[in-house]
Amino acid sequence: MDRRKLILSGMAAAGASATSAALAQDAPSNGSTTPAYDTGVAQTYSADEMIRATSDFLGVTAESAGAAIEKVFREKGQPTGYIAGEEGSGAIAVGLRYGRGLLYMKGRPTLETFWQGPSIGWDWGGNASRVFTLCYNLQYPDAIFRRFPGVEGTAYLIGGLGVNYQKADDIILAPIRAGVGLRLGANIGYLGYSRKRRYLPF
């Protein structure tokens, strides 16, 4: 009986030692209790990174891109992601907008996304645009798939580029547009972002 107890005690002690050794291996070397893994907080982009990317994608000068980026950075700070894409839109009081692009976030796979939405207001004309959208407080790529209401003044230009804001919960999008066509006025509407193209904008 004593021999059985002795064997069981030895096995328990060996298991405890192995567990302690494994925990010691996984613990941070600086003695901190902070986990040594990604907590899910998205990395941000600097103004220089966004000016270069905006200038290259929209085909505008660095000065034009810088004027728009610096204004958005002053108001919103550093973005956690951006969407580079193209869209088409048109309106006679009631408007529609459709687009497609790629969502970029540091340390995350590139994600294709589509957007579409209606608008209503004092708004006439049509345009085709390249769109570079700065994303704020977007921690995970899938969080983009929702509706973003916004108020857009289509005559609002910074360095020849149109800028407006859209917001849903804590996530803010700042589309910067450069394109051709004539679009005058202001409108209220929303854009719904989705994994697949939707032809009905509602």
CYANA upper distance limits for C-alpha pairs under 8 A (distance plus 0.5 A):
  1 MET  CA      5 LYS  CA      6.96
  2 ASP  CA      6 LEU  CA      6.64
  3 ARG  CA      7 ILE  CA      6.82
  4 ARG  CA      8 LEU  CA      6.74
  5 LYS  CA      9 SER  CA      6.54
  6 LEU  CA     10 GLY  CA      6.72
  7 ILE  CA     11 MET  CA      6.82
  8 LEU  CA     12 ALA  CA      6.77
  9 SER  CA     13 ALA  CA      6.72
 10 GLY  CA     14 ALA  CA      6.74
 11 MET  CA     15 GLY  CA      6.75
 12 ALA  CA     16 ALA  CA      6.73
 13 ALA  CA     17 SER  CA      6.73
 14 ALA  CA     18 ALA  CA      6.77
 15 GLY  CA     19 THR  CA      6.73
 16 ALA  CA     20 SER  CA      6.67
 17 SER  CA     21 ALA  CA      6.68
 18 ALA  CA     22 ALA  CA      6.76
 19 THR  CA     23 LEU  CA      6.73
 20 SER  CA     24 ALA  CA      6.59
 21 ALA  CA     25 GLN  CA      6.78
 22 ALA  CA     26 ASP  CA      6.91
 23 LEU  CA     27 ALA  CA      6.63
 27 ALA  CA     31 GLY  CA      7.90
 27 ALA  CA     32 SER  CA      8.44
 27 ALA  CA     33 THR  CA      7.86
 27 ALA  CA     35 PRO  CA      8.16
 27 ALA  CA     36 ALA  CA      8.08
 28 PRO  CA     32 SER  CA      6.56
 28 PRO  CA     33 THR  CA      7.56
 28 PRO  CA     34 THR  CA      7.85
 28 PRO  CA     35 PRO  CA      7.72
 28 PRO  CA     36 ALA  CA      6.68
 40 GLY  CA    139 GLN  CA      7.53
 40 GLY  CA    140 TYR  CA      8.35
 41 VAL  CA    139 GLN  CA      6.54
 42 ALA  CA     80 THR  CA      6.42
 42 ALA  CA    105 MET  CA      8.16
 42 ALA  CA    106 LYS  CA      7.81
 42 ALA  CA    138 LEU  CA      7.94
 42 ALA  CA    139 GLN  CA      5.54
 42 ALA  CA    140 TYR  CA      7.86
 43 GLN  CA     80 THR  CA      6.26
 43 GLN  CA    105 MET  CA      8.19
 43 GLN  CA    106 LYS  CA      6.57
 44 THR  CA     78 GLN  CA      6.34
 44 THR  CA     79 PRO  CA      5.90
 44 THR  CA     80 THR  CA      4.79
 44 THR  CA     81 GLY  CA      7.50
 44 THR  CA    106 LYS  CA      8.02
 45 TYR  CA     49 GLU  CA      6.78
 45 TYR  CA     50 MET  CA      7.30
 45 TYR  CA     78 GLN  CA      6.33
 45 TYR  CA     79 PRO  CA      6.25
 45 TYR  CA     80 THR  CA      6.76
 45 TYR  CA     81 GLY  CA      7.75
 46 SER  CA     50 MET  CA      6.92
 46 SER  CA     78 GLN  CA      6.67
 46 SER  CA     79 PRO  CA      8.42
 47 ALA  CA     51 ILE  CA      6.54
 47 ALA  CA     69 ILE  CA      7.40
 47 ALA  CA     70 GLU  CA      7.62
 47 ALA  CA     73 PHE  CA      7.71
 47 ALA  CA     78 GLN  CA      7.71
 48 ASP  CA     52 ARG  CA      6.75
 49 GLU  CA     53 ALA  CA      6.71
 50 MET  CA     54 THR  CA      6.30
 50 MET  CA     69 ILE  CA      7.63
 51 ILE  CA     55 SER  CA      6.45
 51 ILE  CA     62 ALA  CA      6.99
 51 ILE  CA     65 ALA  CA      6.10
 51 ILE  CA     66 GLY  CA      5.97
 51 ILE  CA     69 ILE  CA      6.90
 52 ARG  CA     56 ASP  CA      6.60
 52 ARG  CA     62 ALA  CA      7.43
 52 ARG  CA     65 ALA  CA      8.48
 53 ALA  CA     57 PHE  CA      6.51
 54 THR  CA     58 LEU  CA      6.29
 54 THR  CA     59 GLY  CA      8.37
 54 THR  CA     60 VAL  CA      8.37
 54 THR  CA     65 ALA  CA      6.55
 54 THR  CA    132 PHE  CA      6.97
 55 SER  CA     59 GLY  CA      6.05
 55 SER  CA     60 VAL  CA      5.53
 55 SER  CA     61 THR  CA      6.31
 55 SER  CA     62 ALA  CA      5.95
 55 SER  CA     64 SER  CA      8.32
 55 SER  CA     65 ALA  CA      5.99
 56 ASP  CA     60 VAL  CA      7.58
 57 PHE  CA     84 ALA  CA      7.85
 57 PHE  CA    132 PHE  CA      8.17
 58 LEU  CA    130 ARG  CA      6.67
 58 LEU  CA    131 VAL  CA      7.89
 58 LEU  CA    132 PHE  CA      7.91
 58 LEU  CA    178 ALA  CA      6.94
 60 VAL  CA     64 SER  CA      6.91
 60 VAL  CA     65 ALA  CA      7.14
 61 THR  CA     65 ALA  CA      6.81
 62 ALA  CA     66 GLY  CA      6.22
 63 GLU  CA     67 ALA  CA      6.69
 63 GLU  CA    159 GLY  CA      8.16
 64 SER  CA     68 ALA  CA      7.19
 64 SER  CA    158 ILE  CA      8.07
 64 SER  CA    159 GLY  CA      5.08
 64 SER  CA    160 GLY  CA      7.25
 64 SER  CA    161 LEU  CA      7.92
 65 ALA  CA     69 ILE  CA      6.56
 65 ALA  CA    159 GLY  CA      7.65
 65 ALA  CA    161 LEU  CA      8.33
 66 GLY  CA     70 GLU  CA      6.23
 67 ALA  CA     71 LYS  CA      6.90
 67 ALA  CA    158 ILE  CA      6.90
 67 ALA  CA    159 GLY  CA      6.29
 68 ALA  CA     72 VAL  CA      6.94
 68 ALA  CA    158 ILE  CA      5.94
 68 ALA  CA    159 GLY  CA      6.94
 68 ALA  CA    161 LEU  CA      7.49
 68 ALA  CA    163 VAL  CA      8.00
 68 ALA  CA    176 ILE  CA      8.17
 69 ILE  CA     73 PHE  CA      6.51
 70 GLU  CA     74 ARG  CA      6.55
 71 LYS  CA     75 GLU  CA      6.97
 72 VAL  CA     76 LYS  CA      6.32
 72 VAL  CA     77 GLY  CA      7.72
 72 VAL  CA    174 ALA  CA      8.09
 73 PHE  CA     77 GLY  CA      4.88
 73 PHE  CA     78 GLN  CA      6.64
 76 LYS  CA    136 TYR  CA      8.11
 78 GLN  CA    136 TYR  CA      7.88
 79 PRO  CA    134 LEU  CA      6.48
 79 PRO  CA    135 CYS  CA      5.84
 79 PRO  CA    136 TYR  CA      5.18
 79 PRO  CA    137 ASN  CA      7.71
 80 THR  CA    105 MET  CA      7.01
 80 THR  CA    106 LYS  CA      8.31
 80 THR  CA    134 LEU  CA      8.44
 80 THR  CA    135 CYS  CA      6.44
 80 THR  CA    136 TYR  CA      6.09
 80 THR  CA    137 ASN  CA      6.85
 80 THR  CA    138 LEU  CA      6.51
 80 THR  CA    139 GLN  CA      7.56
 81 GLY  CA    103 LEU  CA      7.58
 81 GLY  CA    104 TYR  CA      6.04
 81 GLY  CA    105 MET  CA      5.11
 81 GLY  CA    106 LYS  CA      7.84
 81 GLY  CA    134 LEU  CA      6.76
 81 GLY  CA    135 CYS  CA      5.47
 81 GLY  CA    136 TYR  CA      7.51
 81 GLY  CA    138 LEU  CA      7.45
 82 TYR  CA    103 LEU  CA      6.28
 82 TYR  CA    104 TYR  CA      5.93
 82 TYR  CA    105 MET  CA      7.43
 82 TYR  CA    132 PHE  CA      7.47
 82 TYR  CA    133 THR  CA      5.82
 82 TYR  CA    134 LEU  CA      5.02
 82 TYR  CA    135 CYS  CA      5.78
 83 ILE  CA    101 GLY  CA      6.62
 83 ILE  CA    102 LEU  CA      5.87
 83 ILE  CA    103 LEU  CA      4.88
 83 ILE  CA    104 TYR  CA      6.70
 83 ILE  CA    131 VAL  CA      8.22
 83 ILE  CA    132 PHE  CA      6.22
 83 ILE  CA    133 THR  CA      5.43
 83 ILE  CA    134 LEU  CA      7.19
 83 ILE  CA    135 CYS  CA      8.11
 84 ALA  CA    101 GLY  CA      5.85
 84 ALA  CA    102 LEU  CA      6.06
 84 ALA  CA    103 LEU  CA      7.30
 84 ALA  CA    130 ARG  CA      8.26
 84 ALA  CA    131 VAL  CA      6.51
 84 ALA  CA    132 PHE  CA      5.24
 84 ALA  CA    133 THR  CA      7.04
 85 GLY  CA     99 GLY  CA      7.56
 85 GLY  CA    100 ARG  CA      6.00
 85 GLY  CA    101 GLY  CA      4.19
 85 GLY  CA    102 LEU  CA      6.84
 85 GLY  CA    130 ARG  CA      6.42
 85 GLY  CA    131 VAL  CA      5.73
 85 GLY  CA    132 PHE  CA      6.98
 86 GLU  CA     99 GLY  CA      6.08
 86 GLU  CA    100 ARG  CA      6.24
 86 GLU  CA    101 GLY  CA      6.86
 86 GLU  CA    128 ALA  CA      8.12
 86 GLU  CA    129 SER  CA      6.21
 86 GLU  CA    130 ARG  CA      4.88
 86 GLU  CA    131 VAL  CA      6.00
 87 GLU  CA     97 ARG  CA      7.57
 87 GLU  CA     98 TYR  CA      5.98
 87 GLU  CA     99 GLY  CA      4.37
 87 GLU  CA    100 ARG  CA      6.93
 87 GLU  CA    128 ALA  CA      6.40
 87 GLU  CA    129 SER  CA      5.89
 87 GLU  CA    130 ARG  CA      6.93
 87 GLU  CA    131 VAL  CA      7.57
 88 GLY  CA     97 ARG  CA      6.39
 88 GLY  CA     98 TYR  CA      6.11
 88 GLY  CA     99 GLY  CA      6.93
 88 GLY  CA    126 GLY  CA      8.20
 88 GLY  CA    127 ASN  CA      6.45
 88 GLY  CA    128 ALA  CA      4.89
 88 GLY  CA    129 SER  CA      6.75
 89 SER  CA     95 GLY  CA      7.69
 89 SER  CA     96 LEU  CA      6.12
 89 SER  CA     97 ARG  CA      4.77
 89 SER  CA     98 TYR  CA      6.92
 89 SER  CA    126 GLY  CA      6.02
 89 SER  CA    127 ASN  CA      6.07
 89 SER  CA    128 ALA  CA      6.98
 90 GLY  CA     95 GLY  CA      5.98
 90 GLY  CA     96 LEU  CA      6.31
 90 GLY  CA     97 ARG  CA      7.30
 90 GLY  CA    124 TRP  CA      7.92
 90 GLY  CA    125 GLY  CA      6.19
 90 GLY  CA    126 GLY  CA      4.40
 90 GLY  CA    127 ASN  CA      6.93
 90 GLY  CA    183 ARG  CA      8.43
 91 ALA  CA     95 GLY  CA      4.26
 91 ALA  CA     96 LEU  CA      6.97
 91 ALA  CA    123 ASP  CA      6.68
 91 ALA  CA    124 TRP  CA      5.58
 91 ALA  CA    125 GLY  CA      6.01
 91 ALA  CA    126 GLY  CA      6.73
 92 ILE  CA    123 ASP  CA      6.69
 92 ILE  CA    124 TRP  CA      5.24
 92 ILE  CA    125 GLY  CA      7.16
 93 ALA  CA    120 ILE  CA      6.23
 93 ALA  CA    121 GLY  CA      5.86
 93 ALA  CA    122 TRP  CA      6.15
 93 ALA  CA    123 ASP  CA      5.57
 93 ALA  CA    124 TRP  CA      6.67
 94 VAL  CA    118 PRO  CA      7.76
 94 VAL  CA    119 SER  CA      6.23
 94 VAL  CA    120 ILE  CA      5.01
 94 VAL  CA    121 GLY  CA      7.18
 94 VAL  CA    123 ASP  CA      8.01
 95 GLY  CA    118 PRO  CA      6.08
 95 GLY  CA    119 SER  CA      5.43
 95 GLY  CA    120 ILE  CA      6.63
 95 GLY  CA    123 ASP  CA      8.26
 96 LEU  CA    116 GLN  CA      7.91
 96 LEU  CA    117 GLY  CA      6.33
 96 LEU  CA    118 PRO  CA      5.08
 96 LEU  CA    119 SER  CA      6.77
 96 LEU  CA    201 PRO  CA      7.86
 97 ARG  CA    115 TRP  CA      8.43
 97 ARG  CA    116 GLN  CA      5.88
 97 ARG  CA    117 GLY  CA      5.95
 97 ARG  CA    118 PRO  CA      6.97
 97 ARG  CA    191 LEU  CA      8.41
 97 ARG  CA    201 PRO  CA      8.49
 98 TYR  CA    114 PHE  CA      8.21
 98 TYR  CA    115 TRP  CA      6.27
 98 TYR  CA    116 GLN  CA      4.87
 98 TYR  CA    117 GLY  CA      7.35
 99 GLY  CA    114 PHE  CA      6.22
 99 GLY  CA    115 TRP  CA      5.63
 99 GLY  CA    116 GLN  CA      6.82
100 ARG  CA    112 GLU  CA      8.10
100 ARG  CA    113 THR  CA      6.45
100 ARG  CA    114 PHE  CA      4.89
100 ARG  CA    115 TRP  CA      6.78
101 GLY  CA    112 GLU  CA      6.43
101 GLY  CA    113 THR  CA      6.06
101 GLY  CA    114 PHE  CA      6.91
102 LEU  CA    110 THR  CA      6.93
102 LEU  CA    111 LEU  CA      6.02
102 LEU  CA    112 GLU  CA      5.02
102 LEU  CA    113 THR  CA      6.46
103 LEU  CA    110 THR  CA      6.20
103 LEU  CA    111 LEU  CA      5.51
103 LEU  CA    112 GLU  CA      6.69
103 LEU  CA    113 THR  CA      7.33
103 LEU  CA    141 PRO  CA      7.94
104 TYR  CA    108 ARG  CA      7.91
104 TYR  CA    109 PRO  CA      7.91
104 TYR  CA    110 THR  CA      5.74
104 TYR  CA    111 LEU  CA      7.40
105 MET  CA    109 PRO  CA      7.90
105 MET  CA    110 THR  CA      7.67
105 MET  CA    141 PRO  CA      7.98
108 ARG  CA    141 PRO  CA      8.35
111 LEU  CA    141 PRO  CA      7.70
112 GLU  CA    195 ARG  CA      7.48
113 THR  CA    193 TYR  CA      7.17
113 THR  CA    194 SER  CA      6.40
113 THR  CA    195 ARG  CA      5.76
113 THR  CA    196 LYS  CA      7.53
114 PHE  CA    193 TYR  CA      6.08
114 PHE  CA    194 SER  CA      5.74
114 PHE  CA    195 ARG  CA      6.65
114 PHE  CA    196 LYS  CA      6.63
114 PHE  CA    197 ARG  CA      6.14
114 PHE  CA    198 ARG  CA      8.46
115 TRP  CA    191 LEU  CA      6.60
115 TRP  CA    192 GLY  CA      5.85
115 TRP  CA    193 TYR  CA      4.80
115 TRP  CA    194 SER  CA      6.58
115 TRP  CA    197 ARG  CA      7.84
115 TRP  CA    198 ARG  CA      8.43
116 GLN  CA    191 LEU  CA      5.84
116 GLN  CA    192 GLY  CA      5.96
116 GLN  CA    193 TYR  CA      7.30
116 GLN  CA    198 ARG  CA      7.62
116 GLN  CA    199 TYR  CA      8.34
116 GLN  CA    201 PRO  CA      5.74
117 GLY  CA    189 GLY  CA      7.67
117 GLY  CA    190 TYR  CA      6.09
117 GLY  CA    191 LEU  CA      4.91
117 GLY  CA    192 GLY  CA      6.41
117 GLY  CA    201 PRO  CA      5.08
117 GLY  CA    202 PHE  CA      6.94
118 PRO  CA    189 GLY  CA      6.26
118 PRO  CA    190 TYR  CA      6.90
118 PRO  CA    191 LEU  CA      7.78
118 PRO  CA    201 PRO  CA      6.59
118 PRO  CA    202 PHE  CA      7.58
119 SER  CA    187 ASN  CA      6.50
119 SER  CA    188 ILE  CA      5.92
119 SER  CA    189 GLY  CA      4.58
119 SER  CA    190 TYR  CA      7.29
120 ILE  CA    187 ASN  CA      5.88
120 ILE  CA    188 ILE  CA      6.07
120 ILE  CA    189 GLY  CA      6.86
121 GLY  CA    185 GLY  CA      8.24
121 GLY  CA    186 ALA  CA      6.63
121 GLY  CA    187 ASN  CA      4.85
121 GLY  CA    188 ILE  CA      6.74
122 TRP  CA    185 GLY  CA      5.83
122 TRP  CA    186 ALA  CA      6.07
122 TRP  CA    187 ASN  CA      6.73
123 ASP  CA    183 ARG  CA      7.70
123 ASP  CA    184 LEU  CA      6.36
123 ASP  CA    185 GLY  CA      4.86
123 ASP  CA    186 ALA  CA      6.14
123 ASP  CA    187 ASN  CA      6.78
124 TRP  CA    183 ARG  CA      6.39
124 TRP  CA    184 LEU  CA      6.32
124 TRP  CA    185 GLY  CA      7.16
125 GLY  CA    181 GLY  CA      8.15
125 GLY  CA    182 LEU  CA      5.96
125 GLY  CA    183 ARG  CA      5.04
125 GLY  CA    184 LEU  CA      7.19
126 GLY  CA    181 GLY  CA      6.40
126 GLY  CA    182 LEU  CA      6.24
126 GLY  CA    183 ARG  CA      5.94
127 ASN  CA    179 GLY  CA      7.21
127 ASN  CA    180 VAL  CA      6.10
127 ASN  CA    181 GLY  CA      4.84
127 ASN  CA    182 LEU  CA      6.59
127 ASN  CA    183 ARG  CA      6.99
128 ALA  CA    179 GLY  CA      6.03
128 ALA  CA    180 VAL  CA      6.16
128 ALA  CA    181 GLY  CA      7.14
129 SER  CA    177 ARG  CA      6.55
129 SER  CA    178 ALA  CA      5.95
129 SER  CA    179 GLY  CA      4.42
129 SER  CA    180 VAL  CA      7.00
130 ARG  CA    177 ARG  CA      6.31
130 ARG  CA    178 ALA  CA      5.99
130 ARG  CA    179 GLY  CA      6.44
131 VAL  CA    175 PRO  CA      6.78
131 VAL  CA    176 ILE  CA      6.14
131 VAL  CA    177 ARG  CA      5.11
131 VAL  CA    178 ALA  CA      7.13
132 PHE  CA    175 PRO  CA      6.24
132 PHE  CA    176 ILE  CA      5.64
132 PHE  CA    177 ARG  CA      6.99
133 THR  CA    173 LEU  CA      6.86
133 THR  CA    174 ALA  CA      5.78
133 THR  CA    175 PRO  CA      4.45
133 THR  CA    176 ILE  CA      6.31
134 LEU  CA    173 LEU  CA      6.21
134 LEU  CA    174 ALA  CA      5.52
134 LEU  CA    175 PRO  CA      6.82
134 LEU  CA    176 ILE  CA      8.42
135 CYS  CA    171 ILE  CA      7.77
135 CYS  CA    172 ILE  CA      6.55
135 CYS  CA    173 LEU  CA      5.26
135 CYS  CA    174 ALA  CA      7.08
136 TYR  CA    171 ILE  CA      6.12
136 TYR  CA    172 ILE  CA      5.54
136 TYR  CA    173 LEU  CA      6.75
137 ASN  CA    170 ASP  CA      6.86
137 ASN  CA    171 ILE  CA      5.54
137 ASN  CA    172 ILE  CA      7.35
138 LEU  CA    143 ALA  CA      7.16
138 LEU  CA    144 ILE  CA      7.78
138 LEU  CA    171 ILE  CA      6.31
138 LEU  CA    172 ILE  CA      8.48
139 GLN  CA    143 ALA  CA      7.91
140 TYR  CA    144 ILE  CA      8.41
144 ILE  CA    193 TYR  CA      6.97
144 ILE  CA    194 SER  CA      8.47
145 PHE  CA    192 GLY  CA      7.76
145 PHE  CA    193 TYR  CA      5.34
145 PHE  CA    194 SER  CA      5.66
145 PHE  CA    195 ARG  CA      7.73
146 ARG  CA    168 ALA  CA      8.35
146 ARG  CA    192 GLY  CA      6.13
146 ARG  CA    193 TYR  CA      5.99
146 ARG  CA    194 SER  CA      7.63
147 ARG  CA    168 ALA  CA      7.43
147 ARG  CA    190 TYR  CA      6.97
147 ARG  CA    191 LEU  CA      6.09
147 ARG  CA    192 GLY  CA      4.61
147 ARG  CA    193 TYR  CA      6.78
148 PHE  CA    166 GLN  CA      6.00
148 PHE  CA    167 LYS  CA      5.82
148 PHE  CA    168 ALA  CA      5.68
148 PHE  CA    190 TYR  CA      5.84
148 PHE  CA    191 LEU  CA      5.79
148 PHE  CA    192 GLY  CA      6.72
148 PHE  CA    193 TYR  CA      8.45
149 PRO  CA    166 GLN  CA      6.05
149 PRO  CA    167 LYS  CA      6.51
149 PRO  CA    168 ALA  CA      7.39
149 PRO  CA    188 ILE  CA      8.43
149 PRO  CA    189 GLY  CA      6.40
149 PRO  CA    190 TYR  CA      4.47
149 PRO  CA    191 LEU  CA      6.95
150 GLY  CA    164 ASN  CA      8.32
150 GLY  CA    165 TYR  CA      6.62
150 GLY  CA    166 GLN  CA      4.90
150 GLY  CA    167 LYS  CA      7.13
150 GLY  CA    188 ILE  CA      6.81
150 GLY  CA    189 GLY  CA      6.42
150 GLY  CA    190 TYR  CA      6.15
150 GLY  CA    191 LEU  CA      8.50
151 VAL  CA    164 ASN  CA      7.86
151 VAL  CA    165 TYR  CA      7.71
151 VAL  CA    166 GLN  CA      7.87
151 VAL  CA    186 ALA  CA      8.16
151 VAL  CA    187 ASN  CA      6.64
151 VAL  CA    188 ILE  CA      5.27
151 VAL  CA    189 GLY  CA      7.15
152 GLU  CA    164 ASN  CA      6.20
152 GLU  CA    165 TYR  CA      7.97
152 GLU  CA    186 ALA  CA      6.23
152 GLU  CA    187 ASN  CA      6.02
152 GLU  CA    188 ILE  CA      6.91
153 GLY  CA    164 ASN  CA      7.76
153 GLY  CA    185 GLY  CA      6.89
153 GLY  CA    186 ALA  CA      4.82
153 GLY  CA    187 ASN  CA      7.08
154 THR  CA    162 GLY  CA      7.26
154 THR  CA    183 ARG  CA      7.10
154 THR  CA    184 LEU  CA      6.58
154 THR  CA    185 GLY  CA      6.41
154 THR  CA    186 ALA  CA      6.27
154 THR  CA    187 ASN  CA      8.44
155 ALA  CA    162 GLY  CA      7.76
155 ALA  CA    183 ARG  CA      8.07
155 ALA  CA    184 LEU  CA      6.48
155 ALA  CA    185 GLY  CA      7.02
155 ALA  CA    186 ALA  CA      8.13
156 TYR  CA    162 GLY  CA      6.28
156 TYR  CA    163 VAL  CA      7.20
157 LEU  CA    161 LEU  CA      5.67
157 LEU  CA    162 GLY  CA      5.05
157 LEU  CA    163 VAL  CA      7.04
158 ILE  CA    162 GLY  CA      6.83
158 ILE  CA    163 VAL  CA      7.68
160 GLY  CA    178 ALA  CA      8.14
161 LEU  CA    176 ILE  CA      6.90
161 LEU  CA    177 ARG  CA      6.17
161 LEU  CA    178 ALA  CA      5.92
162 GLY  CA    176 ILE  CA      6.09
162 GLY  CA    177 ARG  CA      5.49
162 GLY  CA    178 ALA  CA      7.13
163 VAL  CA    174 ALA  CA      7.29
163 VAL  CA    175 PRO  CA      6.33
163 VAL  CA    176 ILE  CA      5.19
163 VAL  CA    177 ARG  CA      6.97
164 ASN  CA    174 ALA  CA      6.28
164 ASN  CA    175 PRO  CA      6.49
164 ASN  CA    176 ILE  CA      7.66
165 TYR  CA    172 ILE  CA      7.41
165 TYR  CA    173 LEU  CA      6.23
165 TYR  CA    174 ALA  CA      5.18
165 TYR  CA    175 PRO  CA      7.23
166 GLN  CA    172 ILE  CA      6.21
166 GLN  CA    173 LEU  CA      5.57
166 GLN  CA    174 ALA  CA      6.98
166 GLN  CA    190 TYR  CA      8.35
167 LYS  CA    171 ILE  CA      6.27
167 LYS  CA    172 ILE  CA      4.94
167 LYS  CA    173 LEU  CA      6.75
168 ALA  CA    172 ILE  CA      7.11
192 GLY  CA    201 PRO  CA      8.11
194 SER  CA    198 ARG  CA      8.30
